[in-house]
Amino acid sequence: MSVSFLRVEGMALFPFILVKKKPCSRFLINHEQIHLRQQLELGLIVFYIWYFAEYLVRLVQHKNHYLAYLHISFEREAYHHQGDLNYLKNRRLWAFSSYLKNPKRL
């Protein structure tokens, strides 16, 4: 669904993927589909609470909005695998959790 007023290129709000403009890259769609899977695993409320809480922790650590965003475990998993269009076929349950353990892995 195209939403021109978005501040970001794309956003996953289960069950929708919102994009700023069409056409968009397949990698962006894959990135957002990874977020949809994360949302399904945790449930929407837990996912958004965890996402926001982790963002606040990363903001304290990095003292920069963009770096905090990039270091959220959900984002790290999605960015790391957005180029692998088959990733979701073989993704293990709670795969994002491995990105909590290794802060150097972006």
C-alpha positions in Angstrom: 0.0 0.0 0.0 1.5 3.3 -1.0 1.4 6.1 1.6 3.2 9.3 0.4 3.3 11.0 3.8 5.6 8.3 5.4 8.8 9.6 6.8 10.5 6.3 6.0 10.7 4.3 2.8 8.7 1.4 4.3 6.9 0.2 7.4 5.3 -3.1 8.4 2.1 -2.8 10.4 0.6 -6.2 10.5 -0.8 -7.4 8.1 0.2 -4.5 5.8 3.4 -3.2 4.3 3.2 0.5 3.8 5.7 2.1 1.3 6.4 5.7 0.6 6.3 5.4 -3.1 5.7 2.8 -5.8 7.5 1.0 -7.3 9.8 0.0 -4.5 12.6 -2.5 -4.4 12.1 -6.2 -3.8 14.7 -5.8 -1.0 12.5 -3.3 0.8 9.5 -5.6 0.6 11.6 -8.5 1.9 12.9 -6.3 4.8 9.3 -5.5 5.8 8.2 -9.1 5.4 10.9 -10.1 7.9 9.3 -7.6 10.3 5.9 -9.1 9.7 7.2 -12.5 10.7 8.8 -11.0 13.8 5.4 -9.4 14.7 3.7 -12.7 14.2 6.1 -14.5 16.5 5.9 -12.1 19.4 2.4 -10.8 18.9 1.8 -7.2 17.9 1.7 -5.6 21.4 4.8 -7.4 22.7 6.7 -6.7 19.4 6.0 -2.9 19.6 6.8 -2.7 23.3 10.0 -4.6 22.8 10.9 -2.5 19.7 10.4 0.8 21.5 12.2 -0.4 24.7 15.1 -1.7 22.7 15.2 1.6 20.8 15.5 3.6 24.1 18.3 1.3 25.3 20.2 1.7 22.0 19.6 5.5 22.1 21.2 5.7 25.5 24.1 3.5 24.3 24.7 5.3 21.0 23.3 8.8 21.7 22.1 9.1 18.1 18.7 8.3 16.7 19.8 6.7 13.5 22.5 4.5 15.2 19.9 3.5 17.8 17.5 2.5 15.1 20.1 0.5 13.2 21.1 -1.4 16.3 17.6 -2.7 17.2 17.8 -6.5 16.9 14.7 -6.6 14.7 16.3 -4.1 12.3 19.6 -5.8 12.3 18.1 -9.1 11.3 16.0 -7.4 8.6 18.9 -5.4 7.1 21.2 -8.4 7.3 18.8 -10.6 5.3 16.9 -8.2 3.1 19.0 -9.2 0.1 18.2 -12.9 0.6 14.8 -13.3 -1.0 14.6 -16.9 0.2 15.4 -16.1 3.9 11.9 -16.4 5.2 11.6 -20.0 3.9 14.4 -21.2 6.2 14.3 -18.6 9.0 14.3 -20.2 12.4 11.9 -19.1 15.1 13.0 -16.0 17.0 16.0 -15.5 14.7 16.2 -11.8 15.7 17.4 -12.9 19.2 20.8 -13.8 17.9 21.2 -10.1 17.1 20.8 -9.2 20.7 23.9 -11.2 21.7 26.3 -9.8 19.1 26.2 -6.0 19.1 29.0 -5.8 16.4 26.9 -7.7 13.9 25.0 -5.1 11.7 
